[in-house]
Amino acid sequence: MPLKEKIAARKFVILGEFEPPKGADFSSFLKNVNLARGRVDGFVVPEMANAVLKASSLGGCAFLEREGIEAVLQICCRDRNRLALQADILSAGALGIQNIMAVLGIDISYGDHPHARSVNDLNLIELLEAISRLQNGKDLAGIELRHPPRFCVGSTVDTGATGGLLEIELENIHKKIELGVEYLITNPVFDLRRFQQFVKRMDTKKVAVIPTVLLLKSAGMARYIDRNVKGVSIPPEMIRGIQKAPDKPKECVRIAGETIAYLKEMGMAGVLISTVGWEDRLPQILNEAKL
């Protein structure tokens, strides 16, 4: 069942985030994807995650679609102007890519090309407006298209927002829904109580909320994320559990699997599992979550 239909049918969606390679050989990329093929509904291909140069999301998605694997294209505000963004969206439609996800992109100063220039010609809402207009048959200049593309459109939501930023985030969710967004991917979820408090402020009947479950690799990684990644908090008992575990990778897999199971029980629309270089462990996580 295609991702769009599964979301519409309110079935639990499983997405995997797989980064394309830093190079032109996609064989290891395909090998890792094939490990989870048939157990994952779609593979999100990040657009240079953390502003680190890798093959493009469009290239990765086209490669997967050629192999008969459903992919989710990331379109990023950071790197392209409105002409290039629209060109990529049209190309994706022509290549048979059915799913698109609009993202802001991590600040370029964090990546491996810190002296590159950010573009940000369109903000996230404007990018979603562009996708909506293209699907309705016109570009941002008002010129008609010969054949409009069709996508299942998604975007992101910051569940860690607080205070005035929380009100802005909730307002933007309504705007995204009005622009045709069908699913929202959250930032990584570890503190389930805090996540539940955010979800209570949303109408999950109007849009599918898909939390990100990030596979930790060590207690050090967990501490770093908790201290430095905005909008993400990791309970101290979780960090201590990893620190004390005799098999730390196994404990991290267990945490990810239990988190997925809990989110499913909560009634979330699905999960995006991000393994950050440990893609071969995705089947273990699914086993732990009994999926």
N, C-alpha and C positions, 0 to 999 in steps of 0.2 A: 504494500500500500504506500503510495507517495506521501511524503512528509505533510503536504498541505491537507490531504484527505485525512490523515491520521490525527492531525491537530483539530480539524473540524469535527471528527468523530469522538473527540475527547479521550483518545487512547493515550496511554503513557508513552511519551516520545523519548528515545535515547539518541543523543547526538554525541559524536566523538570529535574532539578538536585535534587535528593533525597538521603540524606545520610542514610546508614543503621544504625541500632541501636548500642549503646554501651551495648551489651548484646546478648543473644541467642534467645530472643523472637522477631519475626519479624511481629507480628500481627499489631502493630501501623504503621509500615512501609507500609504494604499492605493496611491498611485502608486509609492512606494519598494518596497513589498511585491511589487507586480506585476512589478518589474524582475527579481526572482529567483524568481517563481512557476514551478513545475515543476522547479526545480533544487534546491529546499530542501524537506525533509520536514516541517518544522514551524517556526512562528515564535513564539519566546518573547517575551511582552510583559511587561517588567519592571513591578513594582509600585513606582512612584516611586523609581527608581534613584537612589542617592546622596542619598536623602531630599529630593529636589527635587519639588515639586508638579507633577504632570502628570495627565492622564486616567488612570483606574484600569486595572489589568490586566484586570479583569473586563469593563469596558467595551470595551477594545481587542480582547480575545478574542471577545467577542460580535459585534463589528463584523466581524472577519475570518471567523468561522464563517458569518455571514450571507452573505458573499461566496464561500463554499465553500472557504475556506482553513483548513487545520488549524493550530490555535493551541495554545500552552502557557501555561496560567494560572499566575502566581506568587501564592502565598498567603504573606503576610508577618506574622511574629510582632509586628513593631514597632508597627503602627498600630491593631490591632483586638483587642477582648477575645474570649473564647471564644464568646460568643453571635454576634457579628458575623462571626467567622471561619467558624463552622458555617453561618450563613445564606448567606454568599458561596459556600461549597462546594456547598450544595444548589442555589443559583441557577445555578451553573456547570453542574451536572448537567442541570438543566432546559433550559438553553440549548444543549445539545448539545456542550459543550466536553469533549473526551475525555482531555486531558492536564493534569496539575497538578504544580506544583513548589513544595515548601515551602522557604521561606528565612527567615533571621533578619531581614535588613534592616540596612542601614548605619545607624550611630548618627545620630540625628536632628540632633545638633549640627552635622553636616557640611553640612546642606542649606540651603535658602532660607527655612525657617521654624524657625530654631534654638530659638525659645522654645516651640514646640509640645511637648506631653507625650507621651513614649513610653508604650506600653501594656505590651507583653510579658507579657500575662496567661498565655500558654503559651510554653514554650521550644520549640525545634525538634523534639525527640523527642516532646514532648506534643502538638504540632500534628500530627505524623505519626500518633500514636495516635488523635487525633480523626478524621483522614481514614479510618484503618482501621476505626474503630467505625462511622462513617457508612456506609461501603461494606458493612459487615456488618449494617446495618439498625437501628442504635440511635445516639442522640445521646449526648453526654457526661453527660447526666442519666439515662441508661438507658432513655429513652422510645423506643418503636419508631417507625420511620419508615414512611410509607405506601408509599414507593418509594425504595429506596436508590440513590444515584448510583454510577457506575462510571467509574474513571479508570485511566490509565497514570500511576503515581505516581513522581515523582522528587524529588530534594533536592540538597544541595550537599556538597562535601567540600573540606577545606583541605589541599592537597598541599604547602603550605609549612610545615606544623606541624613542630616539632622538639622533642627532649627529651621531657619528660613530657606536653606537649601532643600530641605525635605518638601516644603510647600511648592517650590519651583519644580522639583522632580515629579511630584504628583500632577502638577499642572501640565508638564510636558508629556506625561503618560497619556493624558486625554488628547493632546494634540497629535500624538503618534497614532493613537487609535483612529482618530478622524481622518488621518492620512493613509489609512489602510494597513497599518501594522497588525499582523496576526499573531506574532509571538515576541516576547521580550526576554532577552538573556540577561541574567543578573551577574553581578560581580561574584567572586568565589564565596561560598557560604560555609562557615564553620560554626558560628554561634547561632544555633537553631532558634533559641529563644528570641534573640534580637531580630532574626529574619521573620519569625512569625508575627512580631509586632508590626513590621513594615507591611507584610502581606495583608494584614487586617485593614489597612488604609486603602487597599486596591479593590477594584471590582474584577475578580479573576474570571467572571463569566464573559467579559468583553474582550479579553486578550489572554492568550496562553502565556503563563509565567513559567519560564524554564531556568531554574537555578543552575549555576556553575558549580560543579564539584571538582576541586583542584586536588590532584594527588600530591601530597607532601612527600618529601624525600628524606627529611631528617628533622630533628628538633631545632637545629640551627636555622634551617629554612623557615620553619614555622615561626620562630622568634623574630626573624627578619621581617616576614610578611606582617606579623602582628604590630611591629613597631613602625614600619615604614610605608606600608601600602594603605593609602587613604581609602576609607570605607570598608576595610576588612579587619575583623577582629577574630582572634583565635583564643578560645578558653584556655587558661593556664593549665588546667588538669589534662587537656589534650596534649599539650606540649610536654608535660611531665610524663605522660603515658608513653610517648614516643621515646623520650630520653631513657626511661627505665626498661623498655622492651629489649629482650635478648636478640630478637630479629626485627630491627627497626623498619626495613622495607615492608616486611609482612604486616607489621602494625599499621603502617601508613595505608596499605591496601585495605586492611580491615576497617580503618576509620572511614575511608572513601566509600566502601561498600555499605557500611551501616548508615552513613549520611544519606546515601541514595535511597535506601530502604525507608528511612524516616520521612524523606521528602515525598516519596510515593504515597506513604500512609497519610501524609498531610493533605493530599489531593492536588499536588502540583501537576502541571501539564506534562512534565518530563524533566530530564536533566541533560546538561552538557558536561561531559566528562573531559577534563583537561589533564593530560598526563605529562606534559612538558618534557619530552625526550624519553619517557618510559612507556612508549606506546605499546610495547610488547606485554605490558602488565594489564592492559585494558581487559582482556578476557578474565583475568583473576579478579578484577574489581567487579565485573558483572556476575561472576560466580558468587562472590561474597554477598552481593546484593540480591542474589537468587533471581537474576534476570536472564 
